[in-house]
Amino acid sequence: MFFADNTYTVAVTTSDTSFYVCGLNNNGQIAGTYFASYSYPFGFFINTDGTIESVIYPGDISGMSNITGLNDDVQMAGTSDLGGFTIDTQH
């Protein structure tokens, strides 16, 4: 079994919310999706300073939308029930 020296808890899943990390880039930034039982899924982004931001999906996509990837230029990709999308951030 392997244990890393530098491990961190990104998010804790509770009975009504689930978090899925879908992207980690070489800058140490993290992107993913969280699902709450009371709403549609939301994207989240964690910057290198630990700040957490909600991701606004393009075109007000409603329904199932998920962040599926993150690159070093902090561009995100995702899928929705309407098709795929990309998000170009200002980070």
VOBA-1610 file (N, C-alpha, C; in pm, whole numbers, padded with zeros to 5 digits, always signed):
BEGIN
Met+00084-00117+00000Met+00000+00000+00000Met+00089+00123+00000Phe+00050+00226-00076Phe+00130+00347-00090Phe+00060+00462-00019Phe+00135+00536+00060Phe+00084+00656+00126Phe+00176+00772+00092Ala+00121+00881+00044Ala+00200+00999+00010Ala+00219+01086+00134Asp+00329+01159+00138Asp+00356+01249+00250Asp+00268+01373+00246Asn+00232+01418+00128Asn+00155+01541+00114Asn+00015+01512+00063Thr-00072+01470+00149Thr-00210+01443+00110Thr-00301+01544+00179Tyr-00407+01583+00110Tyr-00501+01680+00162Tyr-00643+01635+00132Thr-00734+01669+00221Thr-00875+01645+00195Thr-00927+01762+00113Val-00977+01734-00006Val-01028+01839-00093Val-01171+01872-00057Ala-01253+01773-00037Ala-01393+01793-00004Ala-01444+01668+00064Val-01542+01687+00146Val-01601+01576+00220Val-01742+01552+00168Thr-01770+01428+00132Thr-01904+01392+00087Thr-01993+01370+00208Thr-02111+01432+00205Thr-02208+01416+00313Thr-02327+01338+00260Ser-02428+01323+00342Ser-02545+01244+00301Ser-02622+01310+00188Asp-02610+01444+00172Asp-02686+01510+00065Asp-02599+01579-00039Thr-02467+01567-00031Thr-02377+01631-00128Thr-02261+01539-00159Ser-02227+01527-00288Ser-02113+01446-00331Ser-02019+01531-00415Phe-01890+01518-00392Phe-01788+01593-00464Phe-01705+01499-00550Tyr-01676+01541-00673Tyr-01594+01463-00765Tyr-01486+01553-00823Val-01361+01522-00793Val-01249+01596-00852Val-01224+01538-00990Cys-01223+01624-01090Cys-01208+01578-01229Cys-01084+01632-01296Gly-01017+01727-01234Gly-00898+01784-01296Gly-00803+01841-01193Leu-00675+01814-01212Leu-00567+01870-01132Leu-00458+01906-01230Asn-00420+02034-01233Asn-00318+02073-01330Asn-00181+02087-01263Asn-00080+02118-01342Asn+00056+02129-01290Asn+00077+02252-01203Asn-00020+02342-01198Asn-00014+02459-01110Asn-00067+02428-00971Gly-00126+02311-00954Gly-00186+02273-00826Gly-00330+02316-00812Gln-00393+02360-00920Gln-00532+02399-00917Gln-00621+02278-00943Ile-00739+02278-00885Ile-00828+02162-00890Ile-00964+02206-00942Ala-01025+02124-01026Ala-01161+02150-01075Ala-01243+02023-01061Gly-01371+02039-01044Gly-01458+01923-01033Gly-01604+01962-01029Thr-01685+01870-00989Thr-01830+01888-00984Thr-01881+01842-00849Tyr-01975+01916-00793Tyr-02043+01866-00674Tyr-02191+01858-00699Phe-02248+01754-00645Phe-02390+01724-00661Phe-02458+01737-00527Ala-02558+01821-00520Ala-02639+01835-00400Ala-02777+01778-00428Ser-02834+01712-00330Ser-02963+01646-00350Ser-03075+01745-00379Tyr-03053+01872-00348Tyr-03158+01972-00364Tyr-03145+02057-00490Ser-03047+02027-00577Ser-03029+02112-00695Ser-02954+02039-00805Tyr-02932+02109-00916Tyr-02850+02057-01024Tyr-02704+02054-00980Pro-02618+01981-01051Pro-02476+01980-01016Pro-02411+02116-01044Phe-02309+02147-00966Phe-02235+02271-00980Phe-02089+02237-01001Gly-02019+02322-01075Gly-01875+02307-01088Gly-01806+02381-00976Phe-01686+02334-00940Phe-01607+02409-00844Phe-01463+02415-00892Phe-01392+02517-00846Phe-01254+02541-00882Phe-01181+02581-00755Ile-01068+02517-00726Ile-00987+02551-00610Ile-00855+02605-00660Asn-00826+02731-00625Asn-00704+02795-00669Asn-00587+02755-00578Thr-00466+02792-00617Thr-00347+02752-00541Thr-00342+02814-00402Asp-00415+02924-00380Asp-00417+02984-00247Asp-00527+02925-00158Gly-00598+02824-00209Gly-00700+02756-00132Gly-00839+02813-00146Thr-00855+02923-00220Thr-00988+02979-00239Thr-01070+02889-00329Ile-01197+02876-00298Ile-01289+02792-00373Ile-01389+02881-00443Glu-01411+02856-00571Glu-01506+02932-00650Glu-01604+02838-00717Ser-01728+02883-00729Ser-01825+02808-00809Ser-01799+02836-00955Val-01819+02737-01038Val-01802+02752-01182Val-01937+02784-01243Ile-01943+02890-01320Ile-02065+02926-01391Ile-02060+02860-01528Tyr-02156+02778-01556Tyr-02159+02708-01684Tyr-02199+02803-01796Pro-02141+02786-01914Pro-02172+02877-02024Pro-02316+02864-02071Gly-02375+02977-02106Gly-02511+02977-02162Gly-02616+02930-02066Asp-02590+02941-01934Asp-02688+02898-01833Asp-02737+02756-01859Ile-02644+02665-01881Ile-02681+02525-01903Ile-02755+02474-01781Ser-02870+02418-01802Ser-02943+02358-01691Ser-02943+02207-01710Gly-02978+02137-01607Gly-02976+01992-01615Gly-02840+01939-01575Met-02808+01822-01621Met-02683+01757-01584Met-02565+01821-01656Ser-02477+01886-01583Ser-02356+01947-01638Ser-02240+01911-01546Asn-02131+01867-01604Asn-02017+01822-01525Asn-01887+01876-01581Ile-01798+01919-01493Ile-01662+01952-01533Ile-01588+01820-01548Thr-01517+01803-01660Thr-01447+01676-01683Thr-01297+01691-01699Gly-01247+01815-01708Gly-01104+01831-01724Gly-01059+01974-01700Leu-00929+01990-01671Leu-00867+02119-01642Leu-00725+02115-01695Asn-00682+02222-01765Asn-00544+02224-01812Asn-00464+02331-01739Asp-00335+02343-01773Asp-00247+02437-01704Asp-00279+02583-01733Asp-00354+02612-01840Asp-00398+02748-01871Asp-00532+02779-01804Val-00576+02692-01715Val-00700+02703-01638Val-00821+02713-01730Gln-00819+02633-01834Gln-00934+02616-01920Gln-00999+02484-01881Met-01130+02485-01868Met-01203+02366-01825Met-01288+02313-01939Ala-01309+02184-01939Ala-01398+02119-02035Ala-01504+02045-01956Gly-01618+02025-02019Gly-01725+01954-01952Gly-01826+01897-02048Thr-01922+01828-01990Thr-02032+01771-02066Thr-02163+01812-02001Ser-02266+01816-02082Ser-02400+01844-02031Ser-02499+01764-02114Asp-02625+01771-02076Asp-02725+01702-02154Asp-02748+01770-02289Leu-02685+01888-02310Leu-02693+01957-02438Leu-02568+01938-02522Gly-02466+01871-02471Gly-02341+01851-02544Gly-02221+01892-02461Gly-02106+01902-02525Gly-01984+01941-02457Gly-01968+02092-02452Phe-01884+02140-02360Phe-01857+02283-02350Phe-01717+02306-02296Thr-01666+02428-02314Thr-01539+02469-02257Thr-01558+02599-02182Ile-01473+02622-02082Ile-01476+02745-02004Ile-01333+02798-02000Asp-01313+02922-02041Asp-01183+02986-02037Asp-01187+03086-01922Thr-01110+03062-01817Thr-01117+03146-01698Thr-01016+03260-01704Gln-01023+03348-01609Gln-00934+03464-01599Gln-00827+03445-01493His-00797+03324-01454His-00700+03302-01346His-00560+03313-01395
//
